């Protein structure tokens, strides 16, 4: 996939999240319609926190030579960072601003820049294009869970 196509998919990620939660009430966002799974608000909070981490990783690979990209434990984040008490609109704004900010940077790159790489502490070396794909896929993966919750609650998408 071309760099331009990757950047377009990355930029569209915020809209995917916005559309996935559109029209949901606070009660629906906090509901756990799928036993043992996070609420939609918790998924949204997870996406916001890991969006910030994604921005840090992407910009480090762009700016530095083979930076270390530390792994993060999502379970510790949900346990310690008050996901269920967050404001859904703030989480959406954070995701949107991170995507806009980073898209502007990504659009300055050349095709040669995709070979820049960072060293992830669990996944090993990751080129910029592979890292960008991981960030894109993270949102797309979790949006499916939001749709699953909507369906379980009987909310039309």
C-alpha positions as CSV (number, residue, x, y, z in Angstrom):
1,X,0.0,0.0,0.0
2,X,1.3,3.4,-0.9
3,X,2.3,6.0,1.8
4,X,-0.5,8.3,0.5
5,X,-3.1,5.4,0.9
6,X,-1.8,4.7,4.4
7,X,-2.1,8.3,5.4
8,X,-5.6,8.5,4.0
9,X,-6.7,5.5,6.1
10,X,-5.0,6.9,9.2
11,X,-6.7,10.3,8.7
12,X,-10.1,8.5,8.4
13,X,-9.7,6.7,11.7
14,X,-11.2,9.5,13.8
15,X,-14.3,9.5,11.6
16,X,-14.6,5.8,12.0
17,X,-14.7,6.2,15.8
18,X,-17.1,9.2,15.7
19,X,-19.5,7.2,13.4
20,X,-19.3,4.1,15.6
21,X,-20.5,6.0,18.7
22,X,-22.8,8.4,17.0
23,X,-26.2,8.7,18.7
24,X,-25.3,6.7,21.7
25,X,-26.5,8.0,25.1
26,X,-24.3,8.1,28.2
27,X,-26.2,5.1,29.5
28,X,-25.5,3.2,26.3
29,X,-21.8,4.2,26.3
30,X,-21.5,2.9,29.9
31,X,-23.5,-0.3,29.3
32,X,-21.8,-3.7,29.2
33,X,-24.1,-5.6,26.8
34,X,-21.4,-8.2,26.0
35,X,-20.5,-10.1,29.2
36,X,-16.9,-9.9,30.2
37,X,-16.1,-7.1,27.7
38,X,-15.4,-3.4,28.1
39,X,-18.1,-0.8,27.8
40,X,-18.1,1.4,24.8
41,X,-16.8,4.3,26.9
42,X,-13.9,2.1,28.1
43,X,-13.1,1.2,24.5
44,X,-13.2,4.8,23.6
45,X,-11.0,5.7,26.5
46,X,-8.5,3.0,25.5
47,X,-8.5,4.3,22.0
48,X,-7.8,7.8,23.2
49,X,-4.9,6.7,25.4
50,X,-3.3,4.5,22.8
51,X,-3.8,7.2,20.2
52,X,-1.5,9.4,22.2
53,X,1.0,6.5,22.4
54,X,0.7,6.0,18.7
55,X,1.4,9.7,18.0
56,X,4.5,9.4,20.2
57,X,5.7,6.3,18.4
58,X,5.1,7.7,14.9
59,X,6.7,11.0,15.6
60,X,9.7,9.4,17.4
61,X,10.4,7.2,14.3
62,X,10.1,10.3,12.0
63,X,12.3,12.5,14.2
64,X,14.9,10.1,15.7
65,X,17.2,7.4,14.5
66,X,15.8,4.0,15.6
67,X,14.2,5.1,18.8
68,X,13.0,2.6,21.4
69,X,9.3,2.2,21.4
70,X,8.2,0.9,24.8
71,X,5.3,-1.6,25.0
72,X,2.4,-0.7,27.1
73,X,0.0,-2.9,29.2
74,X,-3.6,-2.0,28.3
75,X,-4.9,-3.8,31.3
76,X,-3.0,-1.6,33.7
77,X,-4.3,1.5,31.8
78,X,-7.9,0.4,32.2
79,X,-7.4,-0.5,35.9
80,X,-5.6,2.7,36.9
81,X,-6.7,5.5,34.5
82,X,-10.5,5.8,35.3
83,X,-11.8,4.8,31.9
84,X,-15.4,4.5,33.1
85,X,-15.4,8.0,34.5
86,X,-14.2,9.8,31.4
87,X,-16.1,12.1,29.1
88,X,-16.9,10.5,25.8
89,X,-16.8,13.9,23.9
90,X,-13.3,14.7,25.3
91,X,-12.0,11.2,24.2
92,X,-13.4,11.8,20.7
93,X,-11.8,15.2,20.5
94,X,-8.5,13.9,21.7
95,X,-8.5,11.1,19.0
96,X,-9.5,13.7,16.3
97,X,-6.9,16.2,17.3
98,X,-4.1,13.6,17.4
99,X,-5.1,12.3,14.0
100,X,-5.2,15.8,12.5
101,X,-1.9,16.8,14.1
102,X,-0.1,13.6,12.9
103,X,-1.7,13.6,9.5
104,X,-0.3,17.0,8.8
105,X,3.2,15.7,9.7
106,X,2.8,12.5,7.7
107,X,1.8,14.4,4.6
108,X,5.3,16.1,4.6
109,X,7.1,12.7,4.2
110,X,8.5,11.1,1.1
111,X,8.2,7.4,0.1
112,X,11.8,6.9,1.3
113,X,10.8,7.9,4.8
114,X,8.6,4.8,5.3
115,X,11.8,2.7,5.8
116,X,12.7,4.7,8.9
117,X,12.3,2.4,11.9
118,X,11.9,2.2,15.6
119,X,12.6,-0.7,17.9
120,X,9.5,-1.9,19.8
121,X,10.4,-3.6,23.1
122,X,8.1,-6.5,22.3
123,X,7.6,-6.6,18.5
124,X,11.2,-5.7,17.6
125,X,12.1,-3.5,14.6
126,X,9.2,-1.7,13.0
127,X,9.4,0.5,9.9
128,X,7.3,3.6,9.7
129,X,4.9,2.1,7.3
130,X,4.4,-1.1,9.5
131,X,4.0,1.1,12.6
132,X,1.4,3.2,10.7
133,X,-0.4,0.1,9.7
134,X,-0.5,-1.1,13.3
135,X,-1.9,2.3,14.5
136,X,-4.6,2.2,11.7
137,X,-5.5,-1.4,12.5
138,X,-5.8,-0.7,16.2
139,X,-8.7,1.7,15.7
140,X,-10.3,-0.5,13.0
141,X,-10.1,-3.5,15.3
142,X,-11.8,-1.8,18.2
143,X,-14.5,-0.1,16.1
144,X,-15.7,-3.6,15.4
145,X,-16.2,-4.1,19.1
146,X,-18.2,-0.9,19.4
147,X,-20.5,-2.1,16.6
148,X,-20.9,-5.4,18.4
149,X,-22.0,-3.5,21.5
150,X,-24.4,-1.4,19.5
151,X,-26.0,-4.5,18.0
152,X,-26.3,-6.1,21.4
153,X,-28.1,-3.0,22.7
154,X,-30.3,-2.9,19.6
155,X,-28.9,0.4,18.3
156,X,-28.9,0.8,14.6
157,X,-25.5,1.7,13.1
